[in-house]
Amino acid sequence: MKSACAITGAPLCILVCLCLASALMAAEGMWPPYDITDQVLRDMQNAGLELGRDEIWNEAGTGVANAVVSVGATGAFVSPEGLILTNQHVAYGAVQRISTSEKNYIEDGYLARTRYRAYILLGSEAVTDRVLSAVDESMSPLERYNAIERRTKEIIEEAERGRDVYCEVSAFYGGAKYVLDTYTRLRDVRVVYVPARAVGEYGGDIDNWMWPRHAGDFSFLRAYVGPDGRPADYSEDNVPYRPRRYLQVSREGLREGDFGLIVGFPGRTSRYLTSYGLARYEGFLLPERIRLYAEMIRLLEEESRADPEAAVRVASRMKGINNRLKKDRGLLEGFKRFHLVERQRDVERRMLEAPGVAAEEAARRGRLLAEFEEAYARRAEYDMKDLVMSLMLGRGSMLGQALTIYKWSVEKQKPDMERDPDYMDREVINLKRKLSLFERGYHERSDRRIFEMLIREALALPEGHRMRVFDDLMAGRSGRDLDAFLGVFLDELYGNTRLADPAECMRMFDLSRDELTAEGDYFIALAAKLYDENEERLERDKVFEGALNALAPEWIEMMAAERGVEPYADANGTMRVNYGVVRGYSPRDAVHYGAYTTLAGVAEKHTGEPPFDCPARLLELAAGGYRGTYYDPEIGDVPVDLLTTHDSTNGNSGSPLINARGEVVGCLFDGNYESLTADFAFREDITRSIHVDMRYILFIAEEVDHADNVLEELGVR
């Protein structure tokens, strides 16, 4: 079997050279289930997999991967009645939206005895030739980006025409390959059962990304369809969806060294970056995002402490920012600890100076690196302005809400194929859904304080880089004069908008551009003034992506040829399969972490105060020496969480951990802090995925929440 380094050919794996020769630990890389190579399949079967290729995935919809769905992150069907297993934190936003300070389902949990989106992959088709036929070498980066975008929209429109499906075209290998994925989109997905926060989020942000971990991070959703069995919007007449394949739940669990498979929708990895790309992360993106996220969290925490209703309303937003903040901090530590930029520069230097390389090839390598350097230098000029603007206009903010409505009033005047892809007719249902849900996570004072902070950031930008609308409004003001003016400006802004009312949002969404601006809503007026500047920001992104799209395929091919291996594609939000084993790790000298945590560890962490406020029933069971159904005699306790060597990232949350026979034995919910840089450079010795053990899920459902209906449906009651 090839080592992880030999399998990939990824330049960061090459440059770091940190893979360890050992018995099977993990296969670095994430493979589309329909495109698993013969070698990878043999490796999995040699490691213990008992399934054949078609039992993993097939277009008839009966493989184990066919039971896995996208629900924002990942979930898996685990019953014939459309029950979906995913994470508590995946369902967190939905639970927050139905919570109030009086009925706080985040704290207390939620069990339905009787909404979301689920995307079920139907099939995939290579469309590389069709996409790349739209470009030629004479195009500028922006022309290239626009040509590819136009062609992918044409392919999607043709694939969806006359069918109730949702299609996407995704780029692989930096734009060397394009694949059309076709999905069934289920539009009515409801929360069924979520454990209390003190179970599902035990340890909170303190334990987030850390090991040992003791969180029961799971939830169950249910997908519904119309009475005719077709996807439908929410209705009381809808019936549970019946999947072609669902995964059987197992109570056996895995042992140290046992094989496991994960299937999911990993968001993004960047393992083919040049030193210029890595330097942008280390020198700008990570430190600046950390600084801004930390201030946003400080403001949200202050408001949460002051107002119980604010604590509920901003919970989901704060959780998301906290998660990104901690990951970015871990990434920055890892960049410095493993010297990723310096190591990649050494690799590039050796490539240019390698003996025996023909002069023509050396010149090609030098040209390619010089063009990467130029692309990143152009992008860096407006990096800070664009970061601040992107945070200011995020859809979790009131200004983002206003911009969505205003931009739709502009885009809907264009032919569908000429619009921003996010504002095409097929996306209107999603736009309306997000607008209608906004109010449930909105707290005016919290939004206002973050907005003020970001305005001050915008005003501090260098001359020529500030946002024109704020520069014009507040030019020459500073100190107390600026403070007073900002106060009045924000009072008028928040006092003269109706966008906190979902009904008003829906009404304004249907207005023409002229009708909308005539409404006199102050936030809509501000969005209109920022519109052109934001479009300039988006165009800068397109120019940058167009430049990289022209360079990356050649770079990846060159790196693979240099190593004599075939590379795998970075994660890009499409379905992937990965395999590994149960195994602990040693994060530093003289320290070793075991592969399991237990109920005893949950009780040991209990302090009585959040986030370590263990439910009384769990303390009682731990103290009483539980020896029931979910007790593991080899571990000597009820297993809670476990470590595996799987290669995973954001988006894999909720991925089922599947044993050699195709049964669910756990649910992935996190990675370990030491391996956060695996998004850029995989390290086999310390990269681990963290799962909640299926036995703990069943234990909580039975012994704590008495979710008998769920247990019966799972067939384990």
C-alpha positions in Angstrom: 0.0 0.0 0.0 1.2 3.5 -0.8 2.1 5.9 1.9 -0.1 8.9 2.4 2.6 11.1 0.8 2.9 8.9 -2.3 -0.9 8.8 -2.8 -1.4 12.5 -3.1 1.3 14.5 -4.8 0.0 17.6 -3.1 2.7 20.2 -2.9 2.2 20.9 0.7 2.4 17.3 1.6 5.6 17.3 -0.5 7.0 20.3 1.1 6.2 19.4 4.7 7.4 15.8 4.2 5.9 14.8 7.5 4.1 11.6 6.7 5.1 8.7 8.9 5.8 5.2 7.6 3.5 3.0 9.6 0.7 0.5 9.4 -2.5 1.8 7.9 -3.5 5.0 9.7 -5.2 7.1 7.1 -5.4 7.7 3.4 -4.8 11.4 2.9 -7.3 12.7 0.4 -11.0 12.8 -0.3 -12.4 10.9 -3.2 -15.7 11.3 -5.1 -17.7 8.1 -4.3 -18.3 7.6 -8.0 -14.6 7.9 -8.8 -12.7 5.8 -6.3 -9.6 4.5 -7.9 -8.9 0.7 -8.0 -5.9 1.3 -5.8 -7.9 3.1 -3.1 -10.6 0.5 -3.2 -8.0 -2.3 -2.7 -6.4 -0.3 0.1 -9.8 0.0 1.9 -10.6 -3.7 1.4 -7.1 -4.7 2.6 -7.8 -2.6 5.7 -11.0 -4.4 6.4 -13.8 -3.0 4.2 -16.3 -5.7 3.4 -18.2 -3.7 0.7 -17.7 -3.6 -3.0 -17.5 -0.6 -5.3 -21.3 -0.6 -6.1 -22.1 -1.1 -2.4 -20.4 2.2 -1.6 -22.1 4.2 -4.4 -24.3 3.5 -7.4 -26.7 5.6 -9.5 -29.6 3.3 -8.5 -29.3 4.9 -5.1 -28.7 1.8 -3.0 -25.0 2.3 -1.8 -24.0 3.5 1.6 -22.9 6.8 0.2 -26.4 7.2 -1.4 -27.8 7.5 2.1 -25.7 10.6 2.9 -27.2 14.0 2.3 -26.2 17.6 2.4 -28.1 19.7 5.1 -25.8 22.7 5.2 -23.2 20.3 6.4 -23.7 16.5 6.3 -26.3 14.1 7.4 -27.3 10.5 6.8 -30.7 8.7 6.5 -31.0 6.2 9.3 -34.6 5.0 8.9 -37.0 4.2 6.1 -39.1 7.2 7.3 -36.6 9.9 6.3 -34.9 10.3 9.7 -31.6 12.0 9.3 -28.7 11.8 11.8 -26.5 14.9 11.9 -24.8 17.1 14.6 -26.5 19.2 17.3 -24.4 22.2 16.0 -25.7 21.6 12.5 -29.3 21.9 13.8 -28.3 24.7 16.2 -29.6 27.6 14.0 -33.0 26.0 13.5 -33.3 25.3 17.2 -32.2 28.9 18.0 -34.9 30.3 15.7 -37.7 28.5 17.6 -36.3 29.4 21.0 -37.2 32.3 23.3 -35.9 33.3 26.7 -39.1 31.6 28.1 -38.8 28.4 26.0 -35.1 28.0 25.4 -34.8 24.8 23.3 -31.0 25.4 23.0 -30.7 24.9 26.8 -33.4 22.3 27.3 -33.3 20.3 24.1 -36.1 19.5 21.7 -38.0 16.3 21.0 -40.9 16.2 18.5 -43.2 13.2 18.8 -45.0 13.8 15.7 -37.7 23.2 8.5 -34.0 23.1 6.5 -33.1 21.7 3.1 -31.6 18.3 2.2 -29.8 17.6 -1.0 -29.6 14.0 -2.2 -26.9 13.3 -4.9 -28.5 11.5 -7.8 -25.5 11.4 -10.2 -22.4 13.1 -11.6 -21.2 13.9 -15.1 -17.8 15.2 -16.4 -18.3 18.4 -18.3 -14.7 19.6 -18.5 -14.6 19.9 -22.3 -17.9 21.9 -22.4 -16.7 24.4 -19.8 -13.2 24.9 -21.1 -14.4 25.3 -24.7 -15.6 28.7 -23.5 -12.1 30.1 -22.8 -9.0 30.8 -24.7 -5.5 32.1 -23.8 -6.1 35.6 -25.1 -8.7 36.3 -22.3 -8.1 38.5 -19.4 -8.6 37.0 -15.9 -12.0 38.7 -15.6 -13.0 37.6 -19.1 -12.0 34.1 -18.3 -14.0 34.1 -15.0 -17.1 35.4 -16.8 -16.9 33.0 -19.7 -16.6 30.0 -17.3 -19.5 31.3 -15.2 -21.7 31.8 -18.2 -20.9 28.3 -19.6 -21.6 26.7 -16.2 -25.0 28.5 -16.0 -25.9 27.2 -19.5 -25.0 23.6 -18.5 -27.0 23.9 -15.3 -30.0 25.4 -17.1 -30.0 22.6 -19.6 -29.6 19.9 -17.0 -32.5 21.3 -14.8 -34.9 22.0 -17.7 -38.2 20.2 -17.2 -36.9 18.3 -14.1 -37.5 18.9 -10.4 -33.8 18.7 -9.6 -31.0 21.0 -8.4 -27.7 21.0 -10.3 -24.2 22.4 -9.6 -21.0 22.5 -11.7 -17.9 22.3 -9.5 -14.2 22.8 -10.4 -11.6 20.2 -9.5 -7.7 20.5 -9.6 -7.8 24.3 -9.7 -10.1 24.3 -12.8 -8.5 21.5 -14.8 -11.7 19.4 -14.4 -15.4 20.2 -14.1 -18.2 18.0 -12.8 -22.0 18.4 -13.0 -23.7 17.1 -9.9 -27.5 16.5 -9.9 -29.4 16.5 -6.7 -32.9 16.0 -5.4 -33.7 19.0 -3.2 -36.0 18.3 -0.4 -37.5 21.5 0.8 -39.3 20.4 4.0 -36.8 19.2 6.6 -37.8 19.5 10.3 -36.1 19.1 13.6 -37.1 15.9 15.4 -34.8 15.6 18.4 -31.9 17.6 19.7 -30.4 16.9 23.2 -30.0 19.7 25.7 -27.0 22.1 25.3 -25.4 20.6 28.4 -25.1 17.3 26.4 -24.7 18.4 22.8 -22.4 21.3 23.5 -20.8 20.1 26.7 -17.5 21.9 27.0 -18.7 24.7 24.7 -16.1 26.9 23.1 -13.5 25.9 25.7 -13.5 22.3 24.3 -14.2 23.3 20.7 -11.5 21.7 18.4 -9.9 20.1 21.4 -9.3 16.6 22.7 -10.2 15.0 25.1 -13.8 15.8 24.2 -17.0 14.8 25.9 -19.8 16.3 23.7 -22.9 14.4 22.6 -23.0 16.5 19.5 -25.9 14.9 17.6 -29.4 15.6 16.4 -32.1 14.0 14.3 -34.0 15.7 11.5 -36.8 14.4 9.3 -37.3 15.0 5.6 -40.8 15.3 4.2 -42.3 15.3 0.7 -45.7 15.9 -0.7 -48.4 13.2 -0.7 -47.3 12.3 -4.2 -43.8 11.6 -3.1 -42.3 14.6 -4.8 -40.3 17.4 -3.1 -42.6 20.1 -1.8 -42.6 23.2 0.4 -43.7 22.8 4.0 -47.3 21.6 4.4 -49.1 19.8 7.2 -50.2 17.4 4.4 -46.6 16.4 3.7 -45.5 12.8 4.5 -42.0 11.4 5.5 -39.6 10.9 2.7 -38.7 7.3 2.0 -35.1 7.0 0.9 -33.9 4.3 -1.4 -31.1 3.5 1.1 -30.8 4.2 4.8 -28.0 3.2 7.1 -28.5 0.6 9.9 -27.4 1.8 13.3 -25.0 -0.5 15.1 -24.5 -0.8 18.9 -21.2 -2.7 18.5 -18.8 0.2 18.1 -15.2 0.1 16.9 -12.0 -1.0 18.6 -8.6 0.7 18.5 -7.2 0.1 15.0 -10.6 -0.8 13.4 -11.4 0.4 9.9 -13.9 3.1 9.4 -15.4 5.0 6.4 -16.8 8.5 6.3 -18.9 10.1 3.6 -19.7 13.7 3.6 -19.5 17.1 1.9 -16.2 18.7 3.0 -16.1 22.4 2.3 -12.7 23.5 1.3 -9.1 22.5 1.5 -6.1 24.3 0.0 -3.3 21.9 -0.3 -1.9 23.2 -3.6 -1.1 26.7 -2.6 2.1 28.4 -3.6 4.2 30.2 -1.0 2.4 33.5 -2.0 -1.0 32.0 -1.2 0.3 30.7 2.2 1.9 34.0 3.0 -1.4 35.8 2.4 -3.0 33.6 5.1 -0.2 33.9 7.6 0.5 37.6 7.1 -3.0 39.0 6.5 -6.1 36.8 6.4 -5.6 34.9 9.6 -4.4 37.7 12.0 -6.9 40.2 10.7 -9.8 37.9 10.9 -8.8 36.9 14.4 -8.7 40.5 15.5 -12.1 41.4 14.0 -13.8 38.2 15.1 -12.5 38.6 18.7 -14.0 42.1 18.8 -17.3 40.9 17.4 -17.5 38.2 20.0 -16.7 40.7 22.8 -19.6 42.8 21.8 -22.0 39.9 21.4 -21.0 38.5 24.8 -21.6 41.9 26.5 -25.1 42.1 25.0 -25.9 38.5 25.9 -25.0 39.1 29.5 -27.1 42.2 29.7 -30.3 40.8 28.1 -31.5 37.1 28.2 -33.5 37.6 25.0 -30.3 38.9 23.3 -28.5 35.7 24.5 -31.0 33.5 22.7 -31.2 35.7 19.5 -27.5 36.0 18.9 -26.6 32.5 20.0 -26.3 31.0 16.5 -24.3 34.0 15.2 -22.0 34.0 18.2 -21.4 30.3 17.9 -20.5 30.6 14.2 -18.1 33.4 14.8 -16.5 31.7 17.8 -16.0 28.6 15.8 -14.2 30.5 13.0 -12.2 32.5 15.5 -10.8 29.4 17.3 -10.1 27.7 14.0 -8.2 30.7 12.7 -6.2 30.9 15.9 -5.2 27.3 15.6 -4.4 27.7 11.9 -2.1 30.7 12.6 -0.3 28.7 15.4 0.1 25.8 13.0 1.4 28.0 10.2 4.1 29.2 12.5 4.8 25.9 14.3 5.3 24.0 11.1 6.9 26.9 9.1 4.5 26.3 6.2 5.5 29.4 4.2 9.2 28.9 4.6 9.0 25.2 3.7 7.1 26.0 0.6 9.5 28.7 -0.4 12.3 26.1 -0.1 10.4 23.7 -2.4 9.9 26.4 -5.0 13.6 27.5 -4.8 14.7 23.9 -5.3 12.4 23.5 -8.2 14.0 26.5 -9.9 17.5 25.5 -9.1 17.2 21.7 -9.6 20.1 20.2 -11.4 19.4 18.5 -14.7 16.3 20.6 -15.5 16.2 21.8 -19.0 16.4 25.6 -19.4 13.0 25.7 -21.1 11.4 23.9 -18.1 13.2 26.1 -15.6 11.9 29.2 -17.4 8.4 27.7 -17.4 8.5 27.2 -13.6 9.9 30.7 -13.1 7.2 32.2 -15.2 4.4 30.4 -13.4 5.6 31.4 -10.0 6.1 35.0 -11.2 2.5 35.1 -12.4 1.2 33.7 -9.1 3.3 36.4 -7.3 1.7 39.1 -9.5 -1.8 37.9 -8.9 -1.5 37.9 -5.1 0.2 41.3 -5.1 -2.8 42.8 -7.1 -5.2 41.1 -4.7 -3.4 42.4 -1.6 -3.9 46.0 -2.5 -7.6 45.9 -1.5 -7.5 43.0 0.9 -8.3 44.9 4.1 -11.1 47.0 2.5 -12.7 43.9 1.1 -12.5 41.9 4.3 -14.2 44.7 6.3 -16.9 45.1 3.6 -17.6 41.4 3.4 -18.2 41.3 7.2 -20.3 44.4 7.1 -22.5 43.0 4.3 -22.8 39.5 5.7 -26.4 38.1 5.6 -26.4 37.9 9.4 -26.5 41.7 9.6 -29.2 44.2 8.9 -27.2 45.9 6.2 -26.7 42.5 4.6 -30.5 42.0 4.7 -30.9 45.4 3.0 -28.3 44.6 0.3 -29.9 41.3 -0.6 -33.3 43.0 -1.2 -31.7 45.9 -3.1 -29.5 43.7 -5.2 -32.5 41.5 -6.2 -34.3 44.6 -7.4 -31.4 45.3 -9.7 -30.7 41.7 -10.8 -34.3 40.8 -11.6 -34.4 43.4 -14.3 -31.8 41.3 -16.2 -32.3 38.1 -18.3 -31.9 35.2 -15.9 -28.7 34.0 -17.6 -27.0 37.4 -17.1 -27.6 37.6 -13.4 -25.3 36.9 -10.5 -25.6 33.1 -10.0 -26.9 33.7 -6.4 -29.8 35.8 -7.8 -31.0 33.6 -10.6 -34.6 32.4 -10.6 -33.8 29.0 -9.2 -32.3 30.7 -6.1 -35.2 33.0 -5.3 -36.7 30.4 -3.0 -33.5 30.4 -1.0 -33.3 34.2 -0.9 -36.8 34.4 0.4 -36.2 31.7 3.0 -33.1 33.5 4.4 -34.9 36.8 4.5 -37.8 35.3 6.3 -35.6 33.7 9.0 -33.4 36.7 9.6 -35.6 38.3 12.3 -35.4 35.2 14.6 -31.7 35.7 15.0 -31.7 39.5 15.0 -31.0 41.7 18.0 -30.9 45.4 17.2 -28.4 46.6 19.8 -26.0 43.7 19.0 -26.2 44.4 15.3 -25.8 48.1 15.8 -22.6 47.7 17.9 -20.9 45.4 15.4 -21.9 47.7 12.6 -20.4 50.7 14.4 -17.2 48.7 15.0 -16.9 47.9 11.3 -17.7 51.5 10.2 -14.7 52.6 12.4 -12.6 50.0 10.7 -13.6 51.3 7.3 -12.8 54.9 8.3 -9.3 53.8 9.5 -8.4 52.4 6.1 -5.8 54.3 4.0 -6.9 57.2 1.8 -8.2 55.8 -1.5 -9.3 52.6 0.1 -12.0 53.8 2.4 -15.7 53.1 1.6 -16.9 56.2 -0.3 -20.3 56.5 1.4 -18.8 56.6 5.0 -15.8 58.8 3.9 -18.2 61.3 2.4 -20.6 61.3 5.4 -17.9 61.5 8.1 -15.0 63.3 6.4 -13.0 65.4 8.7 -14.7 64.1 11.9 -12.7 62.5 14.7 -12.8 62.0 18.5 -16.0 63.2 20.2 -17.3 64.8 17.1 -17.2 61.5 15.3 -18.7 59.6 18.2 -21.6 62.0 18.4 -22.2 62.0 14.6 -22.0 58.2 14.5 -24.6 58.0 17.3 -27.0 60.2 15.5 -26.4 58.4 12.2 -27.1 55.0 13.7 -30.1 56.2 15.6 -31.7 57.5 12.4 -30.6 54.4 10.5 -32.1 51.8 12.9 -35.1 54.1 13.7 -36.2 54.3 10.1 -36.2 50.8 8.8 -38.8 48.1 8.6 -36.5 45.3 7.7 -36.7 43.6 11.1 -40.3 42.7 10.1 -40.3 39.5 7.9 -43.6 40.5 6.3 -42.1 43.8 5.3 -39.0 42.1 3.9 -41.2 39.9 1.8 -43.2 42.8 0.5 -40.2 44.9 -0.3 -38.6 41.9 -2.0 -41.3 42.0 -4.6 -41.0 45.7 -5.4 -39.3 47.1 -8.5 -36.0 49.1 -8.0 -37.8 52.4 -8.3 -40.6 51.3 -5.9 -38.1 50.0 -3.4 -36.0 53.2 -3.3 -39.2 55.3 -3.0 -40.1 53.5 0.2 -37.7 55.7 2.1 -36.2 52.9 4.2 -32.9 54.1 5.5 -31.1 50.8 5.4 -32.3 50.2 1.8 -31.0 53.7 0.9 -27.6 52.9 2.5 -27.4 49.6 0.6 -28.1 51.4 -2.6 -25.2 53.8 -2.0 -22.9 50.8 -1.2 -24.1 48.7 -4.1 -21.6 49.9 -6.8 -18.7 49.7 -4.4 -19.7 46.2 -3.4 -19.9 45.2 -7.0 -16.3 46.5 -7.4 -15.3 44.2 -4.5 -17.0 41.2 -6.2 -15.2 42.0 -9.5 -11.9 42.1 -7.7 -12.7 38.6 -6.5 -13.5 37.5 -10.0 -10.3 38.9 -11.4 -8.3 37.1 -8.8 -10.1 33.8 -9.2 -9.8 34.1 -13.0 -6.1 34.5 -12.7 -5.7 31.5 -10.4 -8.0 29.4 -12.6 -5.6 30.0 -15.5 -2.5 29.1 -13.4 -3.5 26.4 -10.9 -4.1 23.5 -13.3 -0.5 23.9 -14.8 0.9 24.3 -11.2 -0.8 21.1 -9.9 0.2 19.1 -13.0 3.8 20.3 -12.7 4.0 19.4 -9.0 2.5 15.9 -9.7 5.0 15.3 -12.5 7.8 16.5 -10.3 6.9 13.8 -7.8 5.8 11.1 -10.2 2.4 10.7 -8.6 -1.3 11.4 -9.4 -2.8 14.2 -7.2 -6.2 14.1 -5.6 -8.6 17.0 -5.7 -9.0 19.5 -2.9 -12.3 19.5 -1.1 -14.8 21.8 -2.8 -18.2 21.1 -1.2 -19.0 18.0 -3.2 -19.5 14.5 -1.8 -16.3 12.7 -0.8 -15.3 9.4 0.7 -12.4 8.9 3.1 -11.1 6.0 5.2 -9.1 5.6 8.3 -8.9 3.8 11.6 -9.6 4.4 15.3 -6.3 5.7 16.8 -5.1 8.2 19.4 -2.1 10.5 18.9 0.8 12.3 20.6 0.5 16.1 20.3 3.9 16.8 21.9 6.8 15.2 23.7 5.8 12.8 26.5 2.1 13.3 25.9 -0.3 10.7 24.4 -4.0 10.9 24.0 -6.2 7.8 23.9 -8.8 7.2 21.3 -11.9 7.2 23.5 -13.5 9.4 26.2 -16.1 8.0 28.6 -19.0 8.8 30.8 -16.7 9.0 33.8 -14.8 11.8 32.0 -18.1 13.7 31.5 -18.7 13.6 35.2 -15.0 14.5 36.0 -15.4 17.8 34.0 -18.6 18.8 35.8 -18.3 22.2 37.5 -22.0 23.1 37.8 -21.4 26.1 35.6 -21.8 26.3 31.8 -20.2 24.9 29.7 -19.4 22.1 32.1 -22.9 21.8 33.7 -23.5 18.1 33.4 -27.2 17.1 33.6 -28.1 15.5 37.0 -29.3 12.3 35.3 -25.8 11.8 33.7 -24.1 12.4 37.0 -26.4 9.9 38.7 -25.7 7.3 36.0 -22.0 7.8 36.2 -21.9 7.6 40.0 -24.1 4.5 40.0 -21.7 2.5 37.9 -24.0 2.1 34.8 -23.6 -1.4 33.3 -26.5 -1.4 30.9 -26.8 -1.9 27.1 -24.3 0.7 26.1 -21.6 -0.2 28.5 -18.4 -1.4 26.8 -16.5 -4.0 28.9 -13.2 -3.4 27.1 -13.3 0.3 27.7 -14.9 -0.2 31.1 -17.5 2.5 30.7 -20.0 4.0 28.3 -17.9 5.4 25.3 -18.7 9.1 24.6 -16.4 10.3 21.8 -13.7 8.7 19.7 -10.7 9.6 17.5 -10.0 8.4 14.0 -7.4 9.1 11.4 -9.8 10.3 8.8 -9.0 13.3 6.6 -11.9 15.8 7.1 -12.7 19.5 7.3 -15.6 21.9 7.7 -18.6 20.5 6.0 -17.9 17.0 7.2 -19.8 17.8 10.4 -22.5 15.2 10.6 -20.7 12.7 8.4 -21.6 9.1 9.4 -18.8 7.0 10.7 -19.4 3.7 9.0 -18.0 0.3 9.9 -16.6 -2.3 7.5 -20.1 -3.7 6.9 -21.8 -0.4 6.1 -23.4 0.3 9.5 -23.3 3.6 11.4 -21.2 3.5 14.5 -20.7 7.3 15.1 -21.2 10.8 13.9 -18.2 13.1 13.0 -18.4 16.6 14.6 -15.0 18.1 14.9 -11.2 17.8 14.4 -8.4 18.2 16.8 -6.7 21.6 17.4 -3.2 20.4 16.5 -4.3 19.3 13.0 -6.1 22.5 11.9 -3.4 23.2 9.3 -4.4 19.9 7.6 -6.6 22.1 5.4 -3.2 23.2 4.0 -0.8 20.4 4.9 -2.0 17.0 5.9 0.1 15.4 8.8 -0.7 11.7 9.3 0.8 11.6 12.8 -1.5 14.2 14.4 -4.5 14.7 12.0 -7.6 13.3 13.7 -11.4 13.5 13.3 -13.6 13.5 16.4 -16.9 11.6 16.4 -19.6 11.0 19.0 -19.9 7.3 19.5 -23.3 5.8 18.4 -23.6 4.1 21.7 -23.5 7.4 23.5 -26.2 8.8 21.2 -28.4 5.8 22.0 -27.5 6.0 25.7 -28.6 9.7 25.9 -31.7 9.1 23.9 -32.8 6.2 26.1 -31.5 7.0 29.6 -31.6 10.8 29.6 -34.3 12.1 27.2 -36.5 9.0 26.9 -36.8 9.4 23.2 -38.5 6.1 22.8 -40.1 7.0 19.5 -36.6 7.7 17.9 -35.1 4.5 19.3 -38.0 2.5 18.0 -37.6 4.0 14.6 -33.9 3.3 14.6 -34.7 -0.4 15.4 -32.7 -0.5 18.6 -35.4 -0.1 21.3 
